Amino acid sequence: MEIAGRVALVTGAGAGIGRATALRLAREGATVGAADFDDGAGQETVDEIEAAAGRAGFVHVDAHARQTSGQWSTSRSRRSAGSTSS
């Protein structure tokens, strides 16, 4: 499957398997939407992707919170991963 040019949403992108997945997808050419409840760790993943000339954006998501899914769809409709506008 060709990954380059696609957008990938990775939950848990701040650590462990989620972080490794986000970094790998970015290396393969995907724009990564890095989602995590730990803002600092998620942003570090985005920073590492961008330092390697990849495209990524971070959004705070708590997958355990019942209201998260509605917040995610609303915030994603306003901006795309890697966008500088809000």
N, C-alpha and C positions, 0 to 999 in steps of 0.2 A: 504494500500500500504506500502510495506517495504521500508524505507528510508535509513537504515544503509547500508553503503558500496557504496552508490550512490554519484554522484557529482551534486551539485546544484549551479546554477549561480543566484545570487540575486542582482538586480539593486536597487539602493537607499539604500544600506546596511549600510550607515553611520548614519541613523536616522529613527525614526518613524516606520511605518509598515515594511519597508525593513529591518531595524535593528532587529526588533522583529522576523521577518521571518528567517533571517540568524541565529540568536541565537537558535531558536527553531529547525531548521533543523540540526544544529550542535549537539544539545542535543540528537536528534534522531539518530545520527550516520553518517550523511552525511558529506562529505568534501565540504566546502563552498567556492565558488568563490565570494568574496564580491566586488561589483562594485559600485563606487560612484564618483561624481565630487569633493567631499570634501575629500582630501587625509587624513587629520588628523582624521576626523570622521570615515572614512572607515577603517583606520588602527586600531583605537580604537576597532571597532567591531571585527576585526581579533585578536587583542591582547586578548580580552575577551574570544573568542572561544578557543584560544590556551592555555590560563590560566586554562581553564576547561578541558584540555587534548584533545581538538578537533583539527581538521585539517582545515586550511583556508588559503587563499591567497587573496591579495588585488590587484585590478587594477583600475587605474584612467579611468573613463568613463564619458563622458558628453552625455547623451542620446539625448540632444537637438542639438548637433553638427552633421552636415551632414556626416562628415568623420569618425565618431566614429566606425561604424560597421566594416569597413575595418581594422582600427587600432586594434579593439578588436580581430578579428579573427587572425590577424598576431601575436599579443602578446600571445594569448592563444596557438598557435601552437608551440611556443618556450618553454613554461613551463606549468606545471600543478599547480593547487591550492595546496599550502602547500609545494611545491618543494623548495629545497634550491639551485638548480642550475639555471643558466640563459640561 
